[in-house]
Amino acid sequence: MNEKPEINENSKQDQLEQFRVDDTNKKLTTNQGLKVSEDGLSLTAGKRGPTLMEDFHFREKITHFDHERIPERVVHARGTAAHGIFELYESMKPYTKAKFLQDPNVKTPVFVRFSTVVGFRGSADTVRDVRGFATKFYTEEGNYDLVANNMPVFFIQDGIKFPDIVHAIKPEPHNEIPQASAAHDTFWDFVANNQESAHQVMWLMSDRAIPRSFRMMQGFGIHAFRFVNEQGKAHFVKFHWVPKLGVHSLVWDEAQKIAGKNPDFNRQDLFDAIEMGNFPEYELGVQIIEEKDEFSFDFDILDSTKLWPEEDVPLKIIGKLTLNRNVDNFFAETEQVAFHPGHVVPGIDFTNDPLLQGRLFSYTDTQLIRLGGPNFHEIPINKPVCPFHNNQRDGYHRQTINKGRVAYHNNSMAANTPAPATEEEGGFAHYQEKVEGSIIRDRSESFNDHFSQPKLFWNSMSPHEKQHIIDAFSFEVGRVKDKSVRQQVVDMFANVDLAMAKAVANNIGVTPPAAEGSSVTKASPALSQENTVKTQLGRKIAVILYNGFQDTEVKEILQGLNLAGVAYEIVSDKQGFVTGKNKVDLQVDHTFTTTHPVLYDAVYIVGGSNVDEAFYKNANEFVQETYKHYKAIGATADGIEWLEKNEMIDTPGVVEGNGKPFLEAFIEAIAAHRHWDRKIV
């Protein structure tokens, strides 16, 4: 039987609806449906006697509680997720027969999980780390998982070394310190002795490792995959997610402070944006290489420590992802979702990338222990929206009730069903690549160049981005206690750039290297965040008000900011309302003690009449902190006094004035993200 399910953008939500439960206004029952009359007292022998074993309600409740946790992911443990849809811009039929990439009129439901890699579930969002960007497409041909990171390369070239890099970067085993950080001896010892990691480390030391928001973060499939069309012709392909809001980052001092002020900063940012209807959008891009050109580049296209420069292999934008619904239950959806790069559909296939090959085994293996057995595909969030039929049976948490006596193939008692589908019927057929060779443990010499692309990355950075990389190396390697390891790292990265290595050496107390190893002069402008989209959309600012403020003007400014897509929160010295000169009341969202300037993209300071000393001090600190992080500052009316006293007038990104000219200039300053030409003393 050839089933052709009708799948649309609502198919996954319709499927999940049967599993959603609303307990509001319901009577309390046990898991067996028995109504209970008391939920705060155990059954005892008398008022002061022992608890009785027959208290089945207590036993059920405490036993369930004792088993509520499952093993966290070894990596990517801390994450957040959302539902959405994927829309295709143009058919990719010339390249792939994957059905969800054929018809621009079809909207495919998706589930996306963002994550940090190293930290435990309870770590902070804004640590310096790689970020995960995993997307599950619920297609009519089955689930397709695009398991991406926010950096296009990885630390290692072969999956057999994955346990080593994770062991090295995780907290050290003798004291489980430090949490969610690479700033320790074992990680940098690994780097210095596994120099294929150089390229990824350059990205890790860059601003890419501390994204402003998941909404402003790229995603890269890392590996070379294959597109295969209906004629059986294959192309190499790499996948990219490109955020419509541009690619933007925090500064390191800001990231560290946010980790203390709001460790859920990125998680909350995504949740709040979706709740407000500011749906995050990303465009899907592909880089495509014909098979005949596999060896036409100065790098091996199957090496996961290498990217394909967009100047050499153009990025073709083919569709858009929109995240439009938050999860209903974090555990049931975000924590239980299971991704796997081996979850593919016809038209998408693998390559001989040795890191990808290792991942194809590892992901299923880890789900078995984390989710309790082989039936994790039946958990609602993981369940395909298309029918699935096979002879797999039993196991922990089996949900389906499979009728009949036959659970094997071949058979005659069930007319040899479920039967394999031909390729014409949609059956997956592996690409028939010709492979031959001796059984060896070796790697192609084309994988041996570890420093040309890190140099390309360095050459592509703007001056302030380069300085941030030097500062990051100085902080991270500077925390290494073993001086020999510090020296090895500096000597290694002299192969990327001598001036950079010398600057780091001087900062961390080791001998500056004398010779440089790379002579690459090529740059890729696409790698610099300075060349990204700049927009005020999706930004959040703090508005500092005191009683007696110029309410008529302020209301007009705030309305203009909202119309421009800028969210704001009112900050003052007390909760409640702040009242303007014309008796207009505005609700205070935060006081100076419940928020902090690092949690905003900009500040608009108005003040008010006759501010007291405490308010002036707090507001002044707010403005100074914003200024030193290169963010936009706007001031009207009494707020201009703060700028004058801090000597900020006529400095980059600082706007003062009134009316429409002020509003337009302030919006432009917010859109710039940072004002790096500002002089910070």
Buried (B, 14 or more C-beta within 10 A) or exposed (E): EEEEEEBBBEBBEEBBEEEEEEEEEEEEEEEEEEEEEEEEEBBEEEEEEEEEEEBEBBEBBEEEEEEEEEEBBBBBBBBBBBBBBBBBEEEBBEBBBBBBBBEEEBBBBBBBBBBBBBBBEEBBBBBBBBBBBBBBBBBBBBBBBBBBBBBBBBBBBBBEBBEBBBEBBBBBEEEEEBBBBBBBBBBBBBBBEBBBBBBBBBBBBBBBBBBBBBBBBBBBBBBBBBBBBEEEBBBBBBBBBBBBBBBBBBBBEBBBBBBEBBBBBBBBBBBEBBEEEBBBBBBBBBBBBEEEEBEEBEBBBBBBBBBBBBEBBEBBEBBBBBBBBBBEEBEBBBBBBBBBBBBBBBBBBBBEBBBBBBBBEBBBEBBBEBBBEBBBBBBBBBBBBBEEEEEBEEEEEBEEEEEEEBEEEEBEEBEEBBBEEEEEEBEBEEBEEEEEEEEEEEBEEBBEBBBBBBBBBBBBBBEBBBBBBBBBBBBBBBBBEEEEBBBBBBBBBBBBBBEBBBBBBBBBEBEBBEEBBBEBEBBBEBBBBBBBBBBBBBBBBBBBBBBBBBBEBBBBBBEBBEEBBBBBBBBBBEEEEBBBBEEBEBEBBBBBEEBBBBBBBBBBBBBBEEBEEEBBEBBBEBBBBBBBBBBBBBBBBBBBBBBEEBEBEEBBBBBBBBEEEBBBBBBBBBBBBBBBEBEEE
